[in-house]
């Protein structure tokens, strides 16, 4: 028998923990399944006298399934042949119609690994590679049955109102009441891919931000998700014709609380990538809130709205009020985090099922931990929430 081990990359990025199917040359008969490792590598038995395999690379990994919106949101796979020791570069396979989908697949994985898997509930031992848990059974069974976020690209919904094409549906009926991300076409939304963002002097923040919403929504109960869905979709529908939210623009306490999660996700991701790629874990988390309060180094790298500063241990907010996204972000993910730890702060947000800062405060108060409550009250006063 001949074992074939090969790699899959997309534009230089390994396709990690993606589902790969071994097929016959027609692609019609399935011969086995594998999940790529952290290098994008997999192994199949090619059989006697063979040094290569036919494979289908599915546009699904352990965190997300990317769907092809223009063709009725169908799942995506590409069929290629690869020899032992070879590297499949998705951009060279003649499947340019779905190249962007595979790039987004890899990016969601990166945001999960860089940001979310260190925070509960995702740091539980039954999650890890699979944020929504890996079912028991073989890889084919996992591919078919695992809960995962879904992502529709390029989003086609509500094309008359392009300003709301990019959003995360918290409670999508088509995804078993789990989140479905709608990502606007790169021809309109320049913040999806690095090269488009660079050409238009904006940041490639869409996936780091929106995947943060998906992780927040995935962590709460189905009842809370339904509540988010009703409020968030209602908000998007009524605010669609305005530039409807931003770090420093007052909105509703609900939207401010939800959006603070997205701001945290995108800033933590870029902080690790652009400012401190040299640190991990607790050192990274501490470096993050300290730098955001004391130096705002991200301001040298991103289109950046400062939310507040700290000098001699005293925080001076630039933004205040529980209806302002940047104030909620500063209060919870910087100020409260600097007192109780970022892991605790993020964990409590996801534990709380809260839909506003007031509900979050009520939850923390009910936990009976005096140190947490004192810290949160301090932040509440500082940021005038
Ligand atoms: Zn958002």
Boltz pocket constraint, residues with backbone or C-beta under 6 A from the ligand:
constraints:
  - pocket:
      binder: B
      contacts: [[A, 209], [A, 210], [A, 213], [A, 258], [A, 259], [A, 262]]
      max_distance: 6.0
